Amino acid sequence: MSRSDRNPQYYCPLNDKFISLNEADLLVVSREAKEDLPPPGEPVAKSNIVLRRAYEAEAEEVEDMCRYFWDETEIFCFDQTFDLNECVNFLALAEGEIAGLISWKRLGEAQIVVVLNVYPEFQGQGLGRMLLKEVMEQGRKQGCRVIRVATSNDDLPALCLYQRMGFQLTAVVPDVLRQHHDEEITGFAGIPVRDELRLERRL
Ligand SMILES: CC(C)(COP(=O)(O)OP(=O)(O)OC[C@H]1O[C@@H](n2cnc3c(N)ncnc32)[C@H](O)[C@@H]1OP(=O)(O)O)[C@@H](O)C(=O)NCCC(=O)NCCS
């Protein structure tokens, strides 16, 4: 798990520009001011957002999306490597276009989120939150008792999202990502990608 810096991963509303991880930075703003920031393009009407399982014929698009963000389709987290093809892949479509992906796998009574991505053009419109809510509902129906996610130490937007959705930090695995990649990569805002942060919430 370490993010690709080849592709823009976020949108900067102040410069109206899609930006890479190294170009990204933190700015603390009031909630009120945030509401006035322009989205990247026209916001998608809720009625034009569809969440559904990816069809087998969409395997390539699912892999492309994973590669866009992670440069790979096998994701290392929770001490093991998850192959996307063995996960439940769930898509968010905005006006018919693939906008977001969440991939998960059941391990015992736990639902493990392996991938959660929203393309920059569609970020900030609640799709990440919707995808997580949807898979939590699936997990509950299937009798899972807990949902777990892992993220890297630099991924401050994801940490914000998970904690605002009721997840709590359960473990830090120091240096595991640096060792996994055999080198130190820089992530969000130039922060070195080193540690895996694990979070969970009860379902
Ligand atoms: C993290 C990610 C999935 C969020 O998707 P999204 O559709 O933009 O998220 P939402 O619009 O549902 O936002 C939900 C919350 O996430 C947090 N968040 C999302 N983007 C953020 C950003 N750029 N800066 C700060 N917080 C952010 C906020 O807490 C937000 O809550 P709010 O809407 O009340 O402010 C998306 O930014 C992404 O794909 N990032 C790149 C890949 C990645 O890091 N994935 C997570 C791997 S563990």
The ligand as an SDF file (V2000), in Angstrom:
LIG
                    3D

 48 50  0  0  0  0  0  0  0  0999 V2000
  -10.2370    9.3850    0.6230 C   0  0  0  0  0  0  0  0  0  0  0  0
  -11.2660    9.4030   -0.5170 C   0  0  0  0  0  0  0  0  0  0  0  0
  -11.7290    7.9920   -0.8180 C   0  0  0  0  0  0  0  0  0  0  0  0
  -12.4680   10.2490   -0.0570 C   0  0  0  0  0  0  0  0  0  0  0  0
  -13.4500   10.2240   -1.0810 O   0  0  0  0  0  0  0  0  0  0  0  0
  -14.5370   11.3990   -1.2380 P   0  0  0  0  0  0  0  0  0  0  0  0
  -15.6410   10.8940   -2.0810 O   0  0  0  0  0  0  0  0  0  0  0  0
  -13.8750   12.6480   -1.6460 O   0  0  0  0  0  0  0  0  0  0  0  0
  -15.0260   11.5350    0.2730 O   0  0  0  0  0  0  0  0  0  0  0  0
  -16.3730   12.2160    0.7900 P   0  0  0  0  0  0  0  0  0  0  0  0
  -16.7990   13.3250   -0.1170 O   0  0  0  0  0  0  0  0  0  0  0  0
  -17.3570   11.1470    1.0850 O   0  0  0  0  0  0  0  0  0  0  0  0
  -15.8480   12.8800    2.1300 O   0  0  0  0  0  0  0  0  0  0  0  0
  -16.0090   12.2550    3.3780 C   0  0  0  0  0  0  0  0  0  0  0  0
  -15.0230   12.8220    4.3820 C   0  0  0  0  0  0  0  0  0  0  0  0
  -13.6710   12.5060    4.0150 O   0  0  0  0  0  0  0  0  0  0  0  0
  -12.7780   13.5430    4.4390 C   0  0  0  0  0  0  0  0  0  0  0  0
  -12.1220   14.0510    3.2440 N   0  0  0  0  0  0  0  0  0  0  0  0
  -12.3330   13.6450    1.9720 C   0  0  0  0  0  0  0  0  0  0  0  0
  -11.5250   14.3040    1.1320 N   0  0  0  0  0  0  0  0  0  0  0  0
  -10.7980   15.1590    1.8920 C   0  0  0  0  0  0  0  0  0  0  0  0
   -9.7860   16.1370    1.6030 C   0  0  0  0  0  0  0  0  0  0  0  0
   -9.3460   16.3740    0.3540 N   0  0  0  0  0  0  0  0  0  0  0  0
   -9.2720   16.8190    2.6360 N   0  0  0  0  0  0  0  0  0  0  0  0
   -9.6930   16.6120    3.8860 C   0  0  0  0  0  0  0  0  0  0  0  0
  -10.6510   15.7130    4.2180 N   0  0  0  0  0  0  0  0  0  0  0  0
  -11.1840   14.9990    3.2400 C   0  0  0  0  0  0  0  0  0  0  0  0
  -13.6540   14.6070    5.0930 C   0  0  0  0  0  0  0  0  0  0  0  0
  -13.6960   14.3070    6.4760 O   0  0  0  0  0  0  0  0  0  0  0  0
  -15.0100   14.3460    4.4910 C   0  0  0  0  0  0  0  0  0  0  0  0
  -16.0520   14.7330    5.3120 O   0  0  0  0  0  0  0  0  0  0  0  0
  -16.9220   16.0400    4.9500 P   0  0  0  0  0  0  0  0  0  0  0  0
  -17.5290   15.7460    3.6090 O   0  0  0  0  0  0  0  0  0  0  0  0
  -17.9210   16.1000    6.0320 O   0  0  0  0  0  0  0  0  0  0  0  0
  -15.9450   17.1510    4.9170 O   0  0  0  0  0  0  0  0  0  0  0  0
  -10.6810   10.0850   -1.8110 C   0  0  0  0  0  0  0  0  0  0  0  0
  -10.1700   11.3360   -1.4650 O   0  0  0  0  0  0  0  0  0  0  0  0
   -9.5740    9.2710   -2.4640 C   0  0  0  0  0  0  0  0  0  0  0  0
   -9.8360    8.3840   -3.2530 O   0  0  0  0  0  0  0  0  0  0  0  0
   -8.3100    9.5930   -2.1400 N   0  0  0  0  0  0  0  0  0  0  0  0
   -7.1390    8.9830   -2.7740 C   0  0  0  0  0  0  0  0  0  0  0  0
   -6.9430    7.5350   -2.3960 C   0  0  0  0  0  0  0  0  0  0  0  0
   -7.0040    7.2580   -0.9020 C   0  0  0  0  0  0  0  0  0  0  0  0
   -6.3050    7.8580   -0.1340 O   0  0  0  0  0  0  0  0  0  0  0  0
   -7.8650    6.3260   -0.4930 N   0  0  0  0  0  0  0  0  0  0  0  0
   -7.9890    5.8880    0.8920 C   0  0  0  0  0  0  0  0  0  0  0  0
   -7.0920    4.7450    1.1120 C   0  0  0  0  0  0  0  0  0  0  0  0
   -7.0910    4.0800    2.7100 S   0  0  0  0  0  0  0  0  0  0  0  0
  1  2  1  0
  2  3  1  0
  2  4  1  0
  2 36  1  0
  4  5  1  0
  5  6  1  0
  6  7  2  0
  6  8  1  0
  6  9  1  0
  9 10  1  0
 10 11  2  0
 10 12  1  0
 10 13  1  0
 13 14  1  0
 14 15  1  0
 15 16  1  0
 15 30  1  0
 16 17  1  0
 17 18  1  0
 17 28  1  0
 18 19  1  0
 18 27  1  0
 19 20  2  0
 20 21  1  0
 21 22  1  0
 21 27  2  0
 22 23  1  0
 22 24  2  0
 24 25  1  0
 25 26  2  0
 26 27  1  0
 28 29  1  0
 28 30  1  0
 30 31  1  0
 31 32  1  0
 32 33  2  0
 32 34  1  0
 32 35  1  0
 36 37  1  0
 36 38  1  0
 38 39  2  0
 38 40  1  0
 40 41  1  0
 41 42  1  0
 42 43  1  0
 43 44  2  0
 43 45  1  0
 45 46  1  0
 46 47  1  0
 47 48  1  0
M  END
$$$$
